[in-house]
């Protein structure tokens, strides 16, 4: 009986050491490079016209994320310059020590999929890997972009 209890304790300790405190690895590279990767494999003809990357600053962050109440290091948005296309992808690299889960929840709550007024994004995803958060608001492109982000390493 003692051997069984001891074996269970060892297994539990190993599980906790590998899973409980494991911190997800940060994605390396510039936000421009990462943005290119999240669009990888998507046919150029399916991309919104006039797609452009815009640096997110303290002055425009609310337009992209719906909030300015997060501790971010840098951010980059990818949107169509045609205002009638509901498509936005925002990468946010968080400050070291910032609460990524809290920021994700705030973005989920505050992001506006109707910010284009006359159109609305069909899908809204907020995901993270390490210190990087992605907000995806789009139609049929949302799923392949989300999949590409999930596959980053």
C-alpha positions as CSV (number, residue, x, y, z in Angstrom):
1,X,0.0,0.0,0.0
2,X,2.9,2.4,0.8
3,X,4.4,1.7,-2.6
4,X,1.2,2.6,-4.3
5,X,0.8,5.9,-2.4
6,X,4.5,6.7,-3.0
7,X,4.1,6.0,-6.7
8,X,1.1,8.2,-6.9
9,X,2.9,11.0,-5.2
10,X,5.8,10.8,-7.6
11,X,3.5,10.8,-10.6
12,X,1.5,13.8,-9.2
13,X,4.7,15.7,-8.6
14,X,6.0,15.0,-12.1
15,X,2.7,16.2,-13.6
16,X,2.7,19.3,-11.6
17,X,6.3,20.1,-12.4
18,X,5.7,19.8,-16.2
19,X,2.2,21.4,-16.4
20,X,1.4,23.6,-13.4
21,X,4.2,26.1,-13.7
22,X,4.9,25.7,-17.4
23,X,5.1,29.1,-19.1
24,X,4.2,29.3,-22.7
25,X,7.1,30.2,-24.9
26,X,7.1,33.7,-26.5
27,X,6.9,34.0,-30.3
28,X,10.1,35.4,-31.7
29,X,10.3,37.9,-34.5
30,X,9.0,41.4,-35.3
31,X,5.3,42.0,-35.3
32,X,5.6,42.6,-39.1
33,X,7.1,39.2,-39.6
34,X,4.5,37.5,-37.4
35,X,1.7,39.3,-39.2
36,X,3.1,37.9,-42.5
37,X,3.0,34.4,-41.0
38,X,-0.6,34.7,-39.8
39,X,-1.7,35.4,-43.4
40,X,0.6,32.7,-44.9
41,X,-1.2,30.3,-47.3
42,X,-4.2,32.5,-47.8
43,X,-4.8,33.2,-51.5
44,X,-4.0,36.8,-52.2
45,X,-7.3,37.1,-54.1
46,X,-9.2,36.3,-50.9
47,X,-7.5,39.0,-48.9
48,X,-9.3,42.3,-48.4
49,X,-8.4,45.0,-50.9
50,X,-5.9,47.7,-49.8
51,X,-4.8,45.6,-46.8
52,X,-2.2,47.5,-44.9
53,X,-0.3,47.3,-41.6
54,X,-0.7,50.2,-39.1
55,X,1.3,50.8,-36.0
56,X,-0.9,50.8,-33.0
57,X,-0.1,53.7,-30.6
58,X,-1.5,55.1,-27.4
59,X,-3.5,57.5,-29.5
60,X,-5.3,54.9,-31.7
61,X,-5.3,51.8,-29.6
62,X,-9.0,52.2,-28.6
63,X,-10.0,52.1,-32.3
64,X,-8.3,48.8,-32.8
65,X,-8.8,47.0,-29.4
66,X,-11.7,48.9,-27.9
67,X,-9.6,49.7,-24.8
68,X,-6.4,51.4,-23.8
69,X,-6.3,49.8,-20.4
70,X,-3.7,47.2,-21.1
71,X,0.1,47.1,-20.5
72,X,1.4,46.6,-23.9
73,X,4.9,46.9,-25.3
74,X,4.0,47.2,-29.0
75,X,1.1,46.5,-31.3
76,X,0.4,46.2,-35.0
77,X,-2.9,46.2,-36.8
78,X,-3.7,44.8,-40.3
79,X,-6.8,46.3,-41.9
80,X,-8.3,47.2,-45.2
81,X,-8.0,50.8,-46.0
82,X,-11.5,50.6,-47.6
83,X,-13.8,51.4,-44.7
84,X,-16.6,49.1,-45.8
85,X,-14.6,45.9,-45.3
86,X,-15.0,44.3,-41.9
87,X,-11.5,42.9,-41.4
88,X,-9.1,43.6,-38.6
89,X,-6.1,41.6,-37.2
90,X,-4.2,43.1,-34.3
91,X,-1.1,41.7,-32.8
92,X,-0.2,42.9,-29.3
93,X,3.1,42.2,-27.5
94,X,2.5,42.6,-23.8
95,X,4.9,44.2,-21.3
96,X,6.9,41.7,-19.3
97,X,4.9,40.7,-16.2
98,X,1.6,42.0,-17.6
99,X,-1.5,39.8,-17.0
100,X,-2.1,38.3,-20.5
101,X,-5.4,36.6,-19.5
102,X,-6.8,39.7,-18.0
103,X,-5.9,41.7,-21.1
104,X,-7.5,39.0,-23.4
105,X,-10.7,39.2,-21.4
106,X,-10.7,43.0,-21.5
107,X,-10.2,42.9,-25.3
108,X,-12.9,40.3,-25.7
109,X,-15.3,42.5,-23.8
110,X,-14.4,45.8,-25.4
111,X,-13.5,45.0,-29.1
112,X,-16.1,46.3,-31.4
113,X,-16.9,44.1,-34.4
114,X,-19.2,46.9,-35.7
115,X,-16.6,49.6,-35.7
116,X,-17.0,50.0,-39.5
117,X,-20.5,51.1,-38.8
118,X,-22.1,49.8,-42.0
119,X,-20.6,46.3,-41.8
120,X,-19.9,43.9,-39.0
121,X,-17.2,41.2,-38.6
122,X,-18.9,37.8,-38.5
123,X,-16.1,36.2,-36.3
124,X,-14.2,37.6,-33.3
125,X,-11.3,35.7,-31.8
126,X,-8.9,36.7,-29.1
127,X,-6.0,34.2,-28.6
128,X,-2.6,34.3,-27.1
129,X,0.8,32.6,-27.2
130,X,3.3,33.6,-24.5
131,X,3.4,37.5,-24.4
132,X,1.6,37.8,-27.7
133,X,-2.2,38.4,-28.1
134,X,-4.0,38.4,-31.4
135,X,-7.5,39.9,-32.0
136,X,-9.1,38.7,-35.2
137,X,-12.3,40.3,-36.4
138,X,-13.3,39.1,-39.9
139,X,-15.5,36.9,-42.0
140,X,-14.2,33.7,-43.7
141,X,-10.6,34.7,-43.2
142,X,-10.9,34.5,-39.4
143,X,-10.5,30.7,-39.1
144,X,-7.4,30.3,-41.3
145,X,-5.7,33.3,-39.6
146,X,-6.5,31.8,-36.2
147,X,-5.2,28.4,-37.3
148,X,-2.0,30.0,-38.6
149,X,-1.5,31.9,-35.3
150,X,-2.1,28.7,-33.2
151,X,0.6,27.0,-35.3
152,X,3.3,29.6,-34.6
153,X,6.2,28.5,-32.6
